[in-house]
Amino acid sequence: MHDIDPAFTALPLRALADAALSRARELGAEHADFRLERVRSQTLRLHDAALETALDDDDVGLSVRVVKDGTWGFAAGIDLTPDGAAAVAARAVEVAVVASAVNREPIELAPEPAHGERTWVSAYETDPFDVPTADKVALLAGWSRRLLGDHRVDHVDAHLLQVRENKFFADLAGNATTQQRVRLHPVLNAVAIGDGLFDTMRTLAPPAGRGFEWLTGPHWDWDGELARIPELLAEKLAAPTVEAGTYDLVVDPSNLWLTIHESVGHATELDRALGYEAAYAGTSFATPDLLGELRYGSEAMNVTGDRTAEHGLATIGYDDEGVRAQSFDIISGGLFTGYQTDRRIARLTGAERSNGCAFADSASSMPIQRMANVSLRPAEGGPSTEELISGVDRGIYVMGDKSWSIDMQRYNFQFTGQRFYRIENGRLAGQLRDVAYQATTTEFWNSMEAVGGPQTYVLGGAFNCGKGQPGQVAPVSHGCPSALFRGVNILNALKEAGQ
């Protein structure tokens, strides 16, 4: 395990927390928690092997959240002195006092055992911020020139997003956690233009809770993927448009992760299902009266929420309410069995404990309930992707994510992808264009006949899951195997757009 960044631990973490929590207690807060965060990020963007953007950001601040007279209070600041921390605590209590006049629902938090002082660091080998920026640019530029050297590629865009997140949390219960996690997302996107058409082909490497070894080590076959892109792009540009109709689908993890995110991950956030989250992307059809009753999917569908998955983007030791990270069931054998919760939402439903899904994207943001790593489990001893394809007479194999659309209850959706292949008599028969699959959430997941084995499992995800008002972004991973779906409605996206 790496050491916590010494520039972070050199800050007066404990002294600031003590000053803030003591002031909140003096002012009568029933609950108070303190966070000090440093979030360092770097964005590199290249076009045709030339650097266009190199942006470094370093966000440092502290915040205090309280419950006073059954009402939330929150305040944040950047004065990293004991007096500054105490002043932030006083403002948080003041907010609660003012808001209590209109609060009709007293805030209660589900209990959580005190964990004392703890340190946690995510699993990575090389901190990307220890690698010189010039070396990172050179690697991306070299990959770009490699693609541009093929006559079938006209342009290449490359970008690399990197984050190192440090958090110190303390509360009146005696918890004091110091944590560090690293994540990065590399993407190369090739463009081809010809005969009045243009199209793109993007790398499928997902974002990961890893270090710079994700680009240089044995964890992903970058050479193999880059070598295939020109041919794949040329084939895609020349491919026939799809004929709309009903097809069997084999969906690759590089595409299925996003369908899980939108139709399962967001739908099973309990604050959304209860209507507390509605302004950003709506509520959920998966309401509490359906818990334990709804046939969400086929018996092959087993979904977990997991804040402990190695290299997961939502993986953490303790959440932003001091709850220890855990794994929990959401869908078991197709039956809807559990929600994602934070301490306040868990208490509303009488749960004994939160499952650790509180997160704030910076010190200036109040923690809200956010998504765990929501993943579809593979079948032990299950089939390979090739074996799933071999069981399809007329179908489509879908790879890579692209655009998507889903309604405000996470129910009716439409997804496209990066690559589509015809399946004829159990074999791939060339690429298709303009494919979109459309269904309702329960219809789609109940059509899932089989999932692949562990050898097909990939942990996908995104840096930028949005929620809340004011909006916050959170990183989250979704693992899944390849999966076979029967009788799915396929649209021709070009014709649906009126072209």
C-alpha positions as CSV (number, residue, x, y, z in Angstrom):
1,M,0.0,0.0,0.0
2,H,1.2,3.5,-0.9
3,D,1.6,6.2,1.8
4,I,-0.8,9.0,1.8
5,D,0.4,12.1,-0.1
6,P,2.7,13.8,2.5
7,A,1.5,17.2,1.2
8,F,-1.9,16.2,2.5
9,T,-0.9,14.7,5.8
10,A,1.2,17.8,6.5
11,L,-2.0,19.8,6.8
12,P,-3.3,20.3,10.4
13,L,-6.1,17.7,9.8
14,R,-6.8,16.7,13.4
15,A,-6.5,20.3,14.8
16,L,-9.0,21.6,12.2
17,A,-11.4,18.8,12.9
18,D,-11.2,19.3,16.6
19,A,-11.9,23.0,16.3
20,A,-14.8,22.5,14.0
21,L,-16.4,19.6,16.0
22,S,-15.9,21.3,19.3
23,R,-17.7,24.4,18.1
24,A,-20.6,22.5,16.6
25,R,-21.0,20.6,19.9
26,E,-20.9,23.9,21.9
27,L,-23.7,25.3,19.7
28,G,-25.9,22.3,20.4
29,A,-25.5,20.1,17.2
30,E,-26.8,16.6,17.7
31,H,-24.6,15.4,14.9
32,A,-21.5,16.9,13.3
33,D,-19.0,15.7,10.8
34,F,-16.0,17.4,9.3
35,R,-14.2,16.8,5.9
36,L,-11.0,18.2,4.6
37,E,-10.4,17.4,1.0
38,R,-7.7,17.8,-1.6
39,V,-8.7,16.8,-5.1
40,R,-5.9,17.1,-7.7
41,S,-6.8,16.5,-11.4
42,Q,-5.0,16.7,-14.7
43,T,-6.5,16.7,-18.2
44,L,-4.4,16.2,-21.3
45,R,-6.0,16.5,-24.8
46,L,-4.3,16.0,-28.1
47,H,-5.6,16.4,-31.7
48,D,-3.6,14.7,-34.5
49,A,-0.7,14.1,-32.1
50,A,-0.4,17.8,-31.1
51,L,-1.1,18.9,-27.6
52,E,-4.2,21.2,-27.4
53,T,-5.0,21.1,-23.6
54,A,-2.9,20.6,-20.5
55,L,-5.0,21.5,-17.5
56,D,-4.0,21.0,-13.9
57,D,-6.4,21.7,-11.0
58,D,-5.8,21.5,-7.3
59,D,-9.0,22.0,-5.1
60,V,-8.4,22.2,-1.3
61,G,-11.0,23.0,1.3
62,L,-12.9,22.0,4.4
63,S,-16.6,21.6,5.3
64,V,-18.8,20.9,8.3
65,R,-22.2,19.2,8.2
66,V,-24.5,19.2,11.2
67,V,-27.9,18.1,12.4
68,K,-29.4,20.7,14.8
69,D,-33.0,20.5,16.0
70,G,-33.6,17.7,13.5
71,T,-32.4,19.9,10.5
72,W,-29.4,19.7,8.2
73,G,-26.9,22.5,8.3
74,F,-23.8,22.7,6.0
75,A,-21.0,25.2,5.3
76,A,-17.6,25.1,3.6
77,G,-14.5,27.2,3.5
78,I,-10.9,27.5,2.5
79,D,-9.4,29.0,5.7
80,L,-7.3,26.1,6.9
81,T,-6.8,27.4,10.5
82,P,-8.6,26.3,13.7
83,D,-10.4,29.7,13.8
84,G,-11.5,29.2,10.2
85,A,-12.7,25.7,10.8
86,A,-14.7,26.8,13.9
87,A,-16.2,29.6,11.9
88,V,-17.4,27.1,9.2
89,A,-19.0,25.0,12.0
90,A,-20.8,28.0,13.3
91,R,-22.1,28.9,9.9
92,A,-23.4,25.3,9.5
93,V,-25.3,25.5,12.7
94,E,-26.7,28.8,11.7
95,V,-27.9,27.4,8.5
96,A,-29.7,24.6,10.4
97,V,-31.3,27.0,12.8
98,V,-32.7,29.1,10.0
99,A,-33.8,26.1,8.0
100,S,-35.5,24.5,11.0
101,A,-38.4,27.0,10.6
102,V,-39.5,25.3,7.4
103,N,-38.3,21.8,8.0
104,R,-41.2,19.3,8.4
105,E,-39.2,16.1,8.4
106,P,-36.7,15.7,11.2
107,I,-33.4,14.3,10.1
108,E,-32.4,11.0,11.7
109,L,-29.4,8.9,10.7
110,A,-29.1,5.2,10.7
111,P,-26.5,4.0,13.3
112,E,-23.0,3.1,12.3
113,P,-20.4,1.5,14.6
114,A,-17.5,3.8,15.5
115,H,-14.3,2.8,13.6
116,G,-11.8,5.0,15.3
117,E,-8.8,6.2,13.4
118,R,-8.3,4.5,10.0
119,T,-6.2,4.9,6.9
120,W,-7.1,3.6,3.4
121,V,-5.4,3.8,0.0
122,S,-6.7,2.5,-3.2
123,A,-4.9,-0.2,-5.2
124,Y,-2.5,1.2,-7.7
125,E,1.2,0.9,-8.7
126,T,2.3,4.2,-10.1
127,D,0.8,7.5,-9.1
128,P,0.1,9.3,-12.4
129,F,1.1,12.6,-10.8
130,D,4.6,11.2,-10.2
131,V,5.0,10.8,-14.0
132,P,6.3,13.9,-15.8
133,T,3.6,15.5,-18.0
134,A,6.0,15.5,-21.0
135,D,6.2,11.7,-20.8
136,K,2.5,11.3,-20.7
137,V,2.1,13.6,-23.7
138,A,4.8,11.8,-25.6
139,L,3.0,8.4,-25.0
140,L,-0.3,9.8,-26.3
141,A,1.3,11.5,-29.2
142,G,3.1,8.3,-30.2
143,W,-0.1,6.3,-30.1
144,S,-1.8,9.0,-32.2
145,R,1.0,9.1,-34.8
146,R,0.8,5.3,-35.0
147,L,-2.9,5.6,-36.0
148,L,-2.4,8.5,-38.3
149,G,0.3,6.5,-40.2
150,D,-2.5,4.3,-41.6
151,H,-4.1,5.8,-44.7
152,R,-7.6,4.7,-43.4
153,V,-7.4,7.1,-40.5
154,D,-7.9,10.9,-41.1
155,H,-7.8,12.3,-37.6
156,V,-7.1,11.2,-34.1
157,D,-8.1,12.7,-30.8
158,A,-6.5,11.5,-27.6
159,H,-7.2,12.4,-24.0
160,L,-6.1,11.4,-20.5
161,L,-8.0,12.3,-17.3
162,Q,-6.3,11.7,-14.0
163,V,-7.4,12.3,-10.4
164,R,-5.8,11.9,-7.0
165,E,-8.4,12.3,-4.3
166,N,-7.5,12.8,-0.6
167,K,-10.1,13.0,2.2
168,F,-9.9,13.4,5.9
169,F,-13.2,12.7,7.8
170,A,-14.0,13.1,11.5
171,D,-17.2,13.2,13.5
172,L,-18.5,13.5,17.0
173,A,-18.7,9.7,17.2
174,G,-14.9,9.5,17.3
175,N,-14.2,8.4,13.7
176,A,-11.2,9.8,11.9
177,T,-10.4,8.4,8.5
178,T,-7.7,9.5,6.1
179,Q,-8.0,8.2,2.6
180,Q,-6.4,8.4,-0.9
181,R,-7.6,7.0,-4.2
182,V,-6.2,7.4,-7.7
183,R,-8.1,6.9,-11.0
184,L,-7.5,7.7,-14.7
185,H,-9.2,7.4,-18.0
186,P,-7.3,7.2,-21.3
187,V,-9.2,7.4,-24.7
188,L,-8.1,7.5,-28.3
189,N,-10.7,8.2,-31.0
190,A,-9.9,7.7,-34.7
191,V,-11.9,9.4,-37.4
192,A,-12.3,8.4,-41.1
193,I,-13.9,10.4,-43.8
194,G,-15.0,9.1,-47.2
195,D,-17.7,9.2,-49.9
196,G,-19.8,11.7,-48.0
197,L,-19.7,9.8,-44.8
198,F,-17.6,10.0,-41.7
199,D,-17.3,7.7,-38.6
200,T,-15.3,7.1,-35.5
201,M,-13.7,4.2,-33.7
202,R,-12.7,4.5,-30.1
203,T,-10.5,2.4,-27.8
204,L,-12.5,0.2,-25.4
205,A,-10.2,0.5,-22.5
206,P,-12.4,1.5,-19.5
207,P,-11.5,4.1,-16.9
208,A,-10.0,2.4,-13.9
209,G,-9.1,2.9,-10.2
210,R,-5.5,2.3,-11.2
211,G,-2.3,4.3,-11.6
212,F,-0.2,5.0,-14.7
213,E,0.5,1.3,-15.1
214,W,-2.9,1.1,-16.8
215,L,-1.2,2.6,-19.9
216,T,2.1,0.9,-19.7
217,G,1.7,-2.4,-17.9
218,P,0.2,-5.8,-18.9
219,H,-3.3,-4.9,-17.7
220,W,-4.6,-3.9,-21.1
221,D,-3.5,-4.8,-24.6
222,W,-3.0,-1.3,-26.0
223,D,-0.7,-2.5,-28.9
224,G,-3.3,-5.0,-30.0
225,E,-6.2,-2.6,-29.7
226,L,-4.5,0.2,-31.6
227,A,-3.4,-2.2,-34.3
228,R,-7.0,-3.2,-35.0
229,I,-8.6,0.2,-35.1
230,P,-7.8,1.3,-38.7
231,E,-9.2,-1.9,-40.1
232,L,-12.3,-1.8,-37.8
233,L,-12.9,1.8,-38.8
234,A,-12.7,1.2,-42.5
235,E,-15.0,-1.8,-42.2
236,K,-17.5,0.3,-40.2
237,L,-17.4,3.1,-42.7
238,A,-18.3,0.7,-45.5
239,A,-20.8,-1.4,-43.5
240,P,-24.5,-1.6,-44.6
241,T,-27.1,0.1,-42.5
242,V,-29.1,-2.2,-40.2
243,E,-32.6,-3.3,-41.1
244,A,-34.9,-2.5,-38.2
245,G,-36.6,-5.5,-36.5
246,T,-36.3,-8.0,-33.8
247,Y,-32.9,-9.6,-33.2
248,D,-31.1,-11.7,-30.6
249,L,-28.3,-9.7,-29.0
250,V,-25.0,-10.7,-27.6
251,V,-23.8,-7.6,-25.6
252,D,-20.2,-7.1,-24.8
253,P,-19.2,-5.7,-21.3
254,S,-17.8,-2.6,-23.1
255,N,-21.4,-1.7,-24.0
256,L,-23.5,-3.5,-21.2
257,W,-21.9,-1.5,-18.4
258,L,-23.7,1.7,-19.4
259,T,-27.1,-0.1,-19.7
260,I,-26.5,-1.4,-16.2
261,H,-25.6,2.1,-15.0
262,E,-28.8,3.8,-16.4
263,S,-31.4,1.1,-16.0
264,V,-30.2,-0.6,-12.8
265,G,-27.7,1.6,-11.0
266,H,-29.8,4.8,-11.0
267,A,-33.1,3.0,-10.7
268,T,-32.1,1.3,-7.4
269,E,-30.9,4.5,-5.6
270,L,-33.4,4.7,-2.7
271,D,-33.5,8.5,-2.6
272,R,-34.5,8.5,-6.2
273,A,-37.2,5.8,-5.7
274,L,-38.6,7.7,-2.7
275,G,-38.8,11.0,-4.7
276,Y,-36.1,12.9,-2.8
277,E,-34.0,13.0,-6.0
278,A,-36.1,14.2,-8.9
279,A,-34.6,17.3,-10.4
280,Y,-31.5,15.6,-12.0
281,A,-32.6,12.7,-14.3
282,G,-35.8,12.0,-12.5
283,T,-37.1,9.4,-10.0
284,S,-37.5,5.6,-10.4
285,F,-40.0,3.0,-11.4
286,A,-38.5,0.6,-8.8
287,T,-40.5,1.9,-5.9
288,P,-40.4,0.4,-2.4
289,D,-43.7,-1.5,-2.8
290,L,-41.9,-3.6,-5.5
291,L,-39.0,-4.6,-3.2
292,G,-39.0,-8.4,-2.9
293,E,-41.8,-8.6,-5.5
294,L,-40.5,-7.3,-8.8
295,R,-39.2,-9.7,-11.4
296,Y,-36.5,-7.3,-12.5
297,G,-34.9,-9.8,-14.9
298,S,-34.4,-13.4,-15.7
299,E,-32.9,-15.9,-13.2
300,A,-29.5,-15.3,-14.8
301,M,-29.5,-11.8,-13.4
302,N,-27.6,-11.3,-10.2
303,V,-26.5,-7.7,-9.4
304,T,-24.5,-6.4,-6.5
305,G,-23.6,-3.0,-5.2
306,D,-20.0,-3.0,-4.1
307,R,-17.8,-0.3,-2.6
308,T,-14.9,-2.7,-2.1
309,A,-14.2,-4.0,-5.6
310,E,-10.5,-3.8,-6.4
311,H,-9.8,-1.0,-8.9
312,G,-13.5,0.1,-8.9
313,L,-14.0,3.9,-9.4
314,A,-16.5,4.0,-6.5
315,T,-14.4,1.9,-4.3
316,I,-13.5,3.4,-1.0
317,G,-12.6,2.4,2.6
318,Y,-15.2,4.6,4.3
319,D,-17.9,6.7,2.7
320,D,-18.4,10.4,3.4
321,E,-20.5,9.6,6.5
322,G,-18.0,7.4,8.1
323,V,-19.7,4.1,7.0
324,R,-17.3,1.2,6.3
325,A,-17.4,0.1,2.6
326,Q,-19.4,-3.1,1.9
327,S,-20.9,-5.3,-0.7
328,F,-24.6,-6.0,-0.9
329,D,-27.2,-7.6,-3.2
330,I,-29.5,-5.6,-5.4
331,I,-31.0,-8.2,-7.7
332,S,-30.8,-12.0,-6.8
333,G,-31.9,-14.5,-9.4
334,G,-33.8,-11.8,-11.2
335,L,-35.7,-10.7,-8.1
336,F,-35.4,-7.1,-6.9
337,T,-34.0,-7.4,-3.4
338,G,-32.1,-4.3,-2.3
339,Y,-31.4,-0.6,-2.7
340,Q,-28.4,1.7,-2.4
341,T,-28.6,3.9,0.7
342,D,-26.9,6.5,2.8
343,R,-27.5,7.0,6.5
344,R,-30.4,9.4,6.3
345,I,-32.3,7.4,3.6
346,A,-31.6,4.1,5.3
347,R,-33.1,5.4,8.5
348,L,-36.3,6.5,6.6
349,T,-37.0,2.9,5.7
350,G,-36.1,1.4,9.1
351,A,-32.9,-0.2,7.8
352,E,-30.4,-1.1,10.6
353,R,-27.5,0.4,8.7
354,S,-26.5,2.3,5.6
355,N,-24.7,0.4,2.9
356,G,-22.2,3.2,2.6
357,C,-23.2,5.2,-0.5
358,A,-22.7,8.8,0.6
359,F,-20.2,10.9,-1.4
360,A,-19.4,14.5,-2.1
361,D,-17.3,15.5,-5.1
362,S,-15.4,18.2,-3.2
363,A,-15.2,19.9,0.2
364,S,-17.6,22.6,-1.1
365,S,-20.3,19.9,-1.7
366,M,-22.6,18.3,0.8
367,P,-22.6,14.5,0.7
368,I,-25.5,12.9,-1.1
369,Q,-26.4,9.3,-1.8
370,R,-24.3,8.2,-4.8
371,M,-24.0,5.0,-6.7
372,A,-21.8,2.1,-5.6
373,N,-20.0,-0.1,-8.2
374,V,-23.2,-1.8,-9.4
375,S,-22.2,-5.0,-11.3
376,L,-23.8,-8.0,-13.0
377,R,-22.2,-11.2,-11.8
378,P,-20.9,-13.8,-14.3
379,A,-21.9,-17.4,-14.2
380,E,-19.3,-19.7,-12.6
381,G,-18.2,-22.1,-15.4
382,G,-20.3,-20.0,-17.8
383,P,-19.7,-19.7,-21.6
384,S,-17.3,-17.6,-23.5
385,T,-18.4,-14.7,-25.7
386,E,-17.8,-17.0,-28.7
387,E,-20.0,-19.7,-27.2
388,L,-22.8,-17.2,-26.6
389,I,-22.5,-16.0,-30.2
390,S,-22.6,-19.6,-31.4
391,G,-26.1,-20.0,-30.0
392,V,-27.6,-17.2,-32.1
393,D,-29.0,-17.8,-35.6
394,R,-29.9,-14.2,-36.5
395,G,-28.6,-11.5,-34.2
396,I,-26.2,-8.7,-33.5
397,Y,-23.1,-8.5,-31.4
398,V,-22.7,-5.1,-29.7
399,M,-19.4,-3.6,-28.5
400,G,-18.5,-0.2,-27.0
401,D,-20.7,2.6,-25.6
402,K,-21.8,5.6,-27.5
403,S,-25.1,7.6,-27.1
404,W,-28.0,6.6,-24.9
405,S,-31.4,7.9,-23.9
406,I,-33.6,6.8,-20.9
407,D,-36.8,8.3,-19.4
408,M,-37.2,10.0,-16.1
409,Q,-38.3,6.8,-14.3
410,R,-35.3,4.8,-15.7
411,Y,-37.7,2.6,-17.6
412,N,-37.9,3.2,-21.3
413,F,-34.5,3.4,-23.0
414,Q,-32.5,3.3,-26.2
415,F,-28.8,2.6,-26.5
416,T,-26.3,2.6,-29.4
417,G,-22.7,1.5,-29.4
418,Q,-19.3,1.7,-31.1
419,R,-19.3,-1.5,-33.1
420,F,-22.0,-3.8,-34.3
421,Y,-21.6,-7.2,-36.0
422,R,-24.2,-9.3,-37.8
423,I,-24.5,-12.8,-36.3
424,E,-25.6,-15.4,-38.9
425,N,-25.9,-19.1,-37.9
426,G,-23.7,-18.7,-34.9
427,R,-20.9,-16.7,-36.6
428,L,-20.0,-13.1,-37.0
429,A,-20.7,-11.8,-40.5
430,G,-19.3,-8.3,-40.8
431,Q,-20.2,-4.9,-39.3
432,L,-23.4,-3.0,-39.4
433,R,-24.1,0.7,-39.0
434,D,-26.8,2.8,-37.4
435,V,-27.9,0.2,-34.8
436,A,-29.8,1.1,-31.6
437,Y,-31.5,-1.3,-29.2
438,Q,-34.8,-0.2,-27.5
439,A,-36.7,-1.7,-24.7
440,T,-38.2,-1.2,-21.2
441,T,-35.9,-2.0,-18.3
442,T,-37.8,-5.1,-17.1
443,E,-38.5,-6.3,-20.7
444,F,-34.8,-6.1,-21.5
445,W,-33.5,-7.8,-18.4
446,N,-36.1,-10.5,-18.5
447,S,-35.0,-11.3,-22.1
448,M,-31.5,-12.2,-20.8
449,E,-31.1,-15.9,-21.4
450,A,-27.5,-16.4,-20.3
451,V,-24.4,-14.6,-19.0
452,G,-20.9,-15.4,-19.7
453,G,-18.3,-16.9,-17.4
454,P,-15.7,-15.0,-15.4
455,Q,-13.3,-15.0,-18.4
456,T,-15.7,-12.5,-20.1
457,Y,-16.0,-10.2,-17.1
458,V,-14.7,-6.6,-17.5
459,L,-15.0,-3.6,-15.0
460,G,-16.3,-0.7,-17.1
461,G,-17.5,2.7,-15.8
462,A,-17.4,6.5,-16.0
463,F,-15.8,9.5,-14.2
464,N,-18.8,11.7,-14.6
465,C,-22.0,10.3,-13.2
466,G,-24.2,13.3,-12.5
467,K,-26.7,13.8,-9.8
468,G,-28.0,16.4,-7.3
469,Q,-28.9,20.1,-7.4
470,P,-26.4,21.9,-7.4
471,G,-25.0,19.1,-9.6
472,Q,-22.2,16.9,-8.5
473,V,-20.2,14.3,-10.5
474,A,-19.0,11.0,-9.1
475,P,-16.8,8.2,-10.5
476,V,-18.4,4.7,-10.7
477,S,-17.6,1.3,-12.1
478,H,-19.9,-1.4,-13.4
479,G,-18.5,-4.9,-14.0
480,C,-20.3,-7.4,-16.2
481,P,-19.8,-10.4,-18.4
482,S,-20.9,-10.8,-22.0
483,A,-24.7,-11.6,-22.0
484,L,-27.2,-13.1,-24.5
485,F,-30.6,-11.4,-24.9
486,R,-33.4,-12.8,-27.0
487,G,-35.9,-10.9,-29.2
488,V,-34.8,-7.3,-28.7
489,N,-36.2,-4.5,-30.7
490,I,-33.6,-2.9,-33.0
491,L,-34.1,0.5,-34.5
492,N,-32.2,2.1,-37.4
493,A,-30.9,5.2,-35.7
494,L,-30.3,7.1,-39.0
495,K,-33.9,6.6,-40.1
496,E,-35.2,7.4,-36.6
497,A,-33.3,10.7,-36.9
498,G,-35.2,11.4,-40.2
499,Q,-32.2,11.0,-42.4
